[in-house]
């Protein structure tokens, strides 16, 4: 009878031990299952692809291609975030595409709500950027305003990330001088065209920058504009009417045009001095 009781107790102990081991195995599997989603949620970075040597991830870090995590696509290690190395923070232009993107990604420099309203092209039907990273990679690429005659850069700082003027309130360019980075603004002699003015300085006229100069605020910084600033029509504008011009031509006045399409580097008038963008 005693032997039978001992056998029963042994079986009970073995059964309890087996159940204990089984519970531990189940709990370990549940723990492992809970950890798996974390592996699936590992941060995946988007990166620039334009440069030959450098990359910028969407966290704002810059590194070389060999210093990127092959799984996440993010830059390895502790690196300066939102680096503006080689950038002119006044003009918001840089001499490197990757550092331009990094600098642009700084929330203190690029407001998300404004960046996502910017059109990717001029037509009204053009789409907007889906993220700040898309905005920065798009804006920092070269555009028609960064070259002279489509074959030479205006300046080493030709990667610019500033918000375009059409994204500001009412479509007004709040800081037009930012768009004159690398431009030599020259006041011509009476009757000269901008082509002639720039050529005499060993440079070329930049047609795309005439619209930037075609504003009273800019003309008043380079010319006296004693006879006020008036809207006019003419391919020689922006310009200032010379003092000895006939009275009906408003001597001393600065002239701008509302018809931007007629602005021309080769325009001239015998009674005006042109304001010219040279590079």
C-alpha positions in Angstrom: 0.0 0.0 0.0 2.9 2.3 0.9 4.6 1.5 -2.4 1.5 2.3 -4.4 1.2 5.7 -2.6 4.8 6.5 -3.5 4.3 5.6 -7.1 1.2 7.8 -7.2 3.1 10.8 -5.7 6.0 10.3 -8.2 3.6 10.4 -11.1 1.9 13.5 -9.7 5.3 15.2 -9.4 6.3 14.3 -12.9 3.0 15.5 -14.3 3.4 18.8 -12.5 7.0 19.1 -13.7 5.8 18.4 -17.3 3.1 21.1 -17.1 5.6 23.6 -15.7 8.0 23.0 -18.6 5.1 23.2 -21.1 4.0 26.6 -19.6 7.5 28.0 -19.8 7.8 27.0 -23.5 4.4 28.6 -24.3 5.4 31.8 -22.5 8.7 32.0 -24.3 6.9 31.6 -27.7 4.4 34.3 -26.9 7.3 36.6 -25.9 9.0 35.9 -29.2 5.8 36.6 -31.1 5.5 39.9 -29.4 9.0 40.9 -30.4 8.6 40.0 -34.1 6.5 43.1 -35.0 9.3 45.4 -33.7 11.6 43.8 -36.2 9.1 44.4 -39.0 8.7 48.1 -37.9 12.4 48.9 -38.2 12.8 52.4 -39.6 13.5 52.4 -43.3 15.1 55.6 -44.7 14.6 57.3 -48.0 17.8 58.7 -49.4 19.1 60.9 -52.2 20.5 59.2 -55.3 21.9 62.1 -57.3 25.4 62.3 -55.9 28.3 60.0 -56.8 29.8 59.8 -53.3 27.4 61.2 -50.7 23.9 60.4 -49.7 21.4 62.2 -47.4 18.7 60.2 -45.6 15.3 61.6 -44.8 16.4 62.1 -41.1 18.7 64.8 -42.4 22.0 63.0 -42.0 24.7 63.0 -44.7 27.2 60.1 -45.2 29.0 58.3 -48.0 27.5 55.4 -49.7 29.6 52.9 -47.7 28.4 54.3 -44.4 24.8 53.4 -44.9 22.9 50.6 -43.2 22.2 48.1 -46.0 19.0 47.0 -44.4 17.4 50.3 -43.3 19.1 52.6 -45.8 19.9 55.1 -43.0 23.3 56.6 -42.3 25.3 54.7 -39.6 26.5 56.2 -36.3 26.1 59.5 -34.7 26.2 62.3 -37.3 25.3 65.9 -37.4 21.7 66.3 -38.3 20.5 69.0 -40.7 24.1 69.9 -41.6 24.5 73.1 -43.7 28.1 72.6 -44.6 28.9 74.7 -47.7 25.7 76.6 -47.6 24.9 80.3 -47.6 22.1 80.6 -45.1 21.1 84.1 -46.3 20.5 83.0 -49.9 19.6 79.4 -48.8 21.9 78.1 -51.5 24.6 75.4 -51.1 27.5 74.2 -53.2 26.6 70.5 -52.5 23.3 68.8 -53.4 23.4 66.5 -50.4 24.1 69.2 -47.8 21.4 71.3 -49.5 18.9 68.6 -48.8 20.1 68.1 -45.2 20.0 71.8 -44.4 16.5 72.1 -46.1 15.1 69.2 -43.9 15.6 71.3 -40.7 12.0 72.2 -39.5 13.4 75.5 -38.4 14.3 76.4 -42.0 11.5 74.7 -44.0 7.9 74.9 -42.8 6.1 71.7 -43.6 2.7 73.3 -44.2 4.2 75.7 -46.8 6.5 73.2 -48.5 3.6 70.8 -49.1 1.6 73.6 -50.9 4.4 74.3 -53.4 3.7 73.0 -57.0 6.3 70.8 -58.6 5.9 72.7 -61.9 4.4 76.0 -63.1 1.1 74.8 -64.5 -1.9 75.2 -62.1 -2.6 71.5 -62.7 0.8 70.4 -61.4 0.9 68.2 -58.3 2.4 69.2 -54.9 5.2 67.5 -53.0 4.1 64.6 -50.8 6.6 65.2 -48.0 9.3 67.7 -46.9 11.9 65.2 -48.1 10.4 65.3 -51.6 10.3 69.1 -51.5 13.9 69.3 -50.5 15.2 66.8 -53.0 13.2 68.6 -55.7 14.1 72.2 -54.8 17.8 71.4 -54.4 18.2 70.2 -57.9 19.4 72.6 -60.6 16.7 74.7 -62.3 16.6 77.3 -65.1 17.3 80.1 -62.6 20.7 78.6 -61.6 22.3 78.7 -65.1 23.4 81.2 -67.7 22.4 80.4 -71.3 21.7 76.9 -70.1 25.4 75.8 -70.1 27.1 77.5 -67.1 26.2 77.9 -63.4 25.6 81.4 -62.0 27.5 80.5 -58.9 29.1 77.6 -57.0 26.1 77.9 -54.7 23.6 76.6 -57.3 21.6 74.2 -55.1 18.9 76.3 -53.5 16.1 75.2 -51.2 14.2 78.5 -50.4 10.5 78.5 -50.9 9.5 79.9 -54.3 7.8 83.3 -54.4 4.4 81.8 -55.4 4.2 80.1 -52.1 4.1 83.3 -50.1 0.9 85.2 -49.2 -0.7 86.8 -52.2 2.0 85.6 -54.5 4.3 88.4 -53.4 8.1 87.8 -53.3 8.9 88.7 -49.7 12.7 88.6 -50.1 13.5 88.9 -53.8 17.2 89.5 -53.2 17.6 85.8 -52.1 17.0 85.0 -55.8 19.9 87.3 -56.9 22.5 85.0 -55.4 25.5 85.0 -57.8 24.1 87.9 -59.8 26.0 91.2 -60.4 23.4 93.9 -60.6 24.6 96.7 -62.9 23.1 100.1 -63.8 23.7 100.7 -67.5 24.4 103.9 -69.3 21.8 105.8 -71.1 20.4 104.0 -74.2 22.3 100.7 -73.5 20.7 97.3 -73.6 21.5 94.8 -70.8 23.3 92.6 -73.3 25.7 95.5 -73.9 25.9 96.5 -70.2 26.9 92.9 -69.1 29.2 92.4 -72.0 31.2 95.5 -71.1 31.7 93.9 -67.7 32.9 90.6 -69.2 29.6 88.9 -68.3 26.3 87.9 -69.8 22.8 89.1 -69.1 20.6 86.5 -67.3 17.0 86.8 -68.7 15.4 84.8 -66.0 16.5 87.4 -63.4 15.0 90.4 -65.1 11.7 89.7 -63.4 13.4 89.8 -60.0 14.7 93.3 -60.7 11.4 94.4 -62.2 10.2 95.6 -58.7 10.2 99.0 -57.2 11.7 97.7 -54.0 14.8 96.5 -55.9 15.1 99.4 -58.3 15.0 101.9 -55.4 18.1 100.2 -53.9 20.2 100.7 -57.0 18.7 103.8 -58.5 17.5 107.2 -57.2 14.0 107.0 -58.5 13.4 110.7 -57.8 10.3 110.8 -59.9 8.6 107.9 -58.2 8.2 104.3 -59.4 5.7 103.9 -62.2 4.2 101.0 -64.2 4.9 101.2 -67.9 5.3 99.1 -71.0 8.6 98.4 -72.7 11.3 95.8 -73.3 13.8 98.2 -71.8 12.5 97.8 -68.3 13.3 97.7 -65.4 14.9 101.1 -66.0 15.2 104.7 -64.8 14.3 107.7 -67.0 17.2 110.1 -67.3 16.9 113.6 -65.8 17.1 115.4 -69.2 14.3 113.3 -70.8 11.2 115.1 -72.1 8.8 116.0 -69.4 6.0 113.7 -70.6 8.4 110.7 -70.1 8.6 111.5 -66.3 12.3 112.3 -65.9 13.9 110.6 -62.9 11.2 108.0 -62.5 11.8 104.3 -62.3 9.8 102.1 -64.6 8.6 98.6 -64.2 6.3 96.5 -66.4 3.4 94.3 -65.4 3.8 92.3 -68.6 6.7 90.1 -67.6 6.8 88.3 -71.0 8.2 91.4 -72.8 11.2 91.7 -70.5 14.3 91.3 -72.7 18.1 91.6 -72.4 18.4 93.3 -75.7 15.7 96.0 -75.1 16.8 99.6 -74.8 15.5 103.2 -75.0 17.3 106.4 -75.8 16.0 108.1 -72.6 16.4 105.4 -70.0 19.2 103.6 -68.1 18.6 99.9 -67.5 19.0 97.8 -64.4 20.7 94.6 -65.5 21.3 91.1 -64.0 24.8 90.0 -65.1 26.7 86.8 -64.4 
